[in-house]
Amino acid sequence: MGNDIQELIEMLYTMVKEAWGLPLSSEKCVLERDKVLDLIETIQNQLPTEVAEAKRLVDARDAFITNAKREAENISRAAEERAKQLVNEQEIYRTAKAKSEEMIANADRYATEVKRSAGVFVDEMLKRSEETVSKALDDLNRAREGFKQATRTAAAPTVAEKIDVPMDEE
């Protein structure tokens, strides 16, 4: 269908909101079962896609962090090799060592910030997915309760049957 879950839920909500009401009941309505079931099935089919997208984002974040750490290690290794070359000259050695430590500290801060940012982003995506799933579940439960109510109303006994009053026989 090409719609995201939020759009499908909004379509389902609109269908229920705009459905014809049953006489003498403001809480019950008539819906086209096939259309509602098709929307629910589409939502069910797309949920794994949404979850897979969140997993893909987590995996991308992990790969990004791994690359940042690898880059930090490469920078550290390069700084150490450079420092060894300059070991005979004390002042140059001290300067190189300080610079490598600064680079390592910057790389560590960078990796930490990237990890924190990615975590916040993934958490927000998971939160949105959770809210969407929760809203969809609430909407489905309300729709189901409406269907149950409609079924009960259709099968309810008449007042005369409830109080067991004999009908006039003429």
Sequence and secondary structure as in RCSB ss.txt:
>XXXX:A:sequence
MGNDIQELIEMLYTMVKEAWGLPLSSEKCVLERDKVLDLIETIQNQLPTEVAEAKRLVDARDAFITNAKREAENI
SRAAEERAKQLVNEQEIYRTAKAKSEEMIANADRYATEVKRSAGVFVDEMLKRSEETVSKALDDLNRAREGFKQA
TRTAAAPTVAEKIDVPMDEE
>XXXX:A:secstr
    HHHHHHHHHHHHHHSEE TT SS EE  HHHHHHHHHHHHHHHHHHHHHHHHHHHHHHHHHHHHHHHHHHH
HHHHHHHHHHTTTSHHHHHHHHHHHHHHHHHHHHHHHHHHHHHHHHHHHHHHHHHHHHHHHHHHHHHHHHHHHHH
HHHHT   HHHHHT      
